[in-house]
Amino acid sequence: MRDRESVDLERKNVIRNLEKQAKVIERLADSEKNLQQQIVRYFLPPGLSLVPYRRRYISGSSRIDQPAPASNGGRVRNKN
């Protein structure tokens, strides 16, 4: 009986710790977004805005391109 109680107690402790850690991660993500906004506001001249940049990811010897333009039927080309 004590083994079962100790297992239940440990399970509850683990769940409680995971919930606390999830809250910490959420707060860190929120503060990171806030800091990024502050940096952008500080360094970006008034009247200008940021345009998202599209990256190409290179993994080993294979290269993954961005989605093809609509004129290609929306197919993705993989150039090797």
N, C-alpha and C positions, 0 to 999 in steps of 0.2 A: 504494500500500500504506500509506503514511503517513497518507493521508486517512482510510482505513478505520479504522486504529488510533486516530487522533485522535477520530473520531466515536464509536467504541466507548468510549473513555476518558471522553469528555464525557457520554455516556449513562449510564455507571456513576456518574459524579459527581452527575448530576442525580438519579438514583434514590437514592443515598446521602443527598443533601440532603433529598429529600422524606421519606424514612424518619425522619430526624432531626427534621424539622419536625412530622411526625405525632406523634412521641413527646412533643415539647414541648407540643403542643396537648392531648394526653391528660393530661399532668401538670397543665396549667393548668386543665382542666376538673375534675380531681380536687381540686385545691386550692380552686377556686371552690365546689364542693359542701361541702368541709370548712369553709370560712369562713362560708358561709350557715348551716350547722348550728350553728356557734359563736355566730353572731349571734342565731339563734332561741333557743338555750339561754340566752343572756345576757339578752335582753329579754323573753322570754315567761315569765309567772308560772308557778310550779310547779303541776302538775295540769291545765293547759290545753294544748290542742293546736291546730294550725292546720287550718283547713278550706279545701280548694281553692276558689278563686274562679273563676267562669265569666265570661269576657269576651265582649263583642260586638265584632267587628272591623268597622270602617267603612272602606270603600274608595271614594273619589270620591263619586259620587251613589248608589251601590248599597249597601244594608245587608245583611249576612249575619247571620241570626239563629241562635240555638242550635238544636240538634235539637229537634223537637217532642216533647211528652210521648207516652207509649205509647198514650194514649187516642186519639191522632190517627193511629194505625197506624205511627208511627215516621217519618212523612214530614216533610221539612224545609220550612218555609214561608219564602219570601223576600218580605219586605215592602218595597215601593218607595214 
